[in-house]
């Protein structure tokens, strides 16, 4: 009696980090980032009808760090698998804020400041994109000056 031919067992790919662990990393990082943003808003509140400088600079600074961080983790040395979810998605995602930016624009419109609202909308977009570029180029320059290819 012959036995049917069987294919050899194939090794299964290793699973990504457990989703609960990734979720916890994002949650902890998000709490840290949101607390830092809230602390900045308390330290430098926006006067009624004024330009929301704190939200503007938080978003610009966060974008610069995001640019540098992404270069570091994609072109630099290998990073822990939870670093991107914790710092990139969590801390920086909690620190930067599209929702407060949108509320600030709506508040300026509601208080009869459409020109300031439009200026804030455009200035934030332009400055945030420029900040990402500065972060990327700065990180690549720093890596090249240390002898690491970028």
C-alpha positions in Angstrom: 0.0 0.0 0.0 1.3 3.4 -0.9 0.8 6.6 1.0 -0.2 9.7 -0.8 2.5 12.2 -1.5 2.6 15.2 0.9 4.2 18.5 0.4 6.7 19.4 3.1 5.5 21.8 5.7 6.3 25.4 5.0 7.5 27.7 7.6 4.8 30.4 8.4 5.9 34.0 8.5 6.4 35.4 11.9 3.5 37.6 13.0 3.9 41.3 13.4 4.1 42.6 17.0 0.9 41.7 18.9 -1.8 44.3 18.0 -2.5 44.9 21.7 1.1 45.9 22.2 1.1 48.2 19.3 -2.2 49.8 20.4 -0.7 50.3 23.9 2.4 51.9 22.5 0.2 54.3 20.4 -2.0 55.1 23.3 0.8 55.8 25.8 2.6 57.9 23.1 -0.6 59.7 22.2 -1.2 60.6 25.8 2.3 62.0 26.2 2.0 64.1 23.0 -1.5 65.4 23.8 -0.4 66.3 27.3 2.5 68.2 25.9 0.3 70.1 23.4 -2.2 70.9 26.2 0.6 72.2 28.4 1.8 74.5 25.5 -1.8 75.8 25.1 -2.0 76.5 28.8 1.5 78.2 28.8 0.7 80.4 25.7 -3.0 80.8 25.4 -4.5 82.5 22.3 -6.2 85.8 23.1 -9.8 86.1 21.9 -9.9 86.8 18.2 -6.1 86.6 18.0 -3.9 84.5 15.8 -3.5 81.0 17.3 0.3 81.0 17.5 0.6 78.1 19.9 -1.3 75.7 17.7 0.5 77.0 14.7 4.0 76.5 16.2 3.1 73.1 17.8 2.0 71.8 14.3 5.1 73.3 12.6 7.5 71.9 15.2 5.7 68.5 15.1 6.0 68.4 11.3 9.8 69.2 11.5 10.3 66.4 14.0 8.1 64.0 11.9 10.3 64.7 8.9 13.5 64.0 10.8 12.1 61.0 12.6 11.0 59.3 9.4 14.4 59.7 7.9 16.0 58.4 11.0 13.9 55.2 11.1 13.8 54.5 7.4 17.3 55.5 6.4 19.2 55.3 9.6 20.0 52.3 11.9 17.2 49.8 12.5 14.7 50.8 15.1 12.7 48.8 17.6 9.4 47.7 16.0 7.4 49.7 18.5 9.3 53.0 18.1 7.3 54.1 15.1 3.9 53.4 16.6 4.9 54.9 20.0 6.7 58.0 18.8 5.6 58.6 15.2 1.9 57.8 15.5 1.5 58.3 19.3 3.6 61.1 20.6 3.8 63.1 17.4 0.2 62.3 16.4 -1.0 63.4 19.8 1.2 66.5 19.8 0.2 67.8 16.4 -3.4 68.7 15.9 -5.6 69.0 12.9 -8.8 69.2 15.0 -7.7 72.2 17.0 -6.4 73.8 13.8 -9.9 73.4 12.3 -11.6 74.6 15.4 -9.3 77.7 15.5 -10.3 78.5 11.8 -14.0 78.1 12.6 -13.6 80.3 15.7 -11.9 83.0 13.6 -14.7 82.8 11.0 -17.4 82.9 13.7 -15.9 86.0 15.3 -15.8 87.9 12.0 -12.1 87.4 11.2 -12.3 85.6 7.8 -9.0 87.2 6.5 -7.2 86.0 9.6 -8.8 82.6 9.3 -7.7 82.2 5.7 -4.2 83.5 6.5 -3.9 81.0 9.4 -5.2 78.2 7.1 -2.6 79.0 4.4 0.3 79.8 6.7 -0.1 76.6 8.7 -0.2 74.5 5.5 2.9 76.2 4.0 4.9 76.3 7.2 4.1 72.6 8.0 5.2 71.4 4.6 8.3 73.5 4.8 9.0 72.1 8.3 8.8 68.5 7.1 11.3 69.4 4.3 13.6 71.1 6.8 13.4 68.1 9.1 14.1 65.6 6.3 17.0 67.6 5.0 18.4 68.3 8.4 18.3 64.6 9.4 20.0 63.6 6.1 22.7 66.2 6.6 23.2 65.0 10.2 23.5 61.4 9.1 25.9 62.3 6.3 28.1 64.4 8.6 28.4 61.3 10.8 29.5 59.2 7.9 26.2 57.4 7.4 24.8 57.2 3.9 21.3 58.8 3.6 
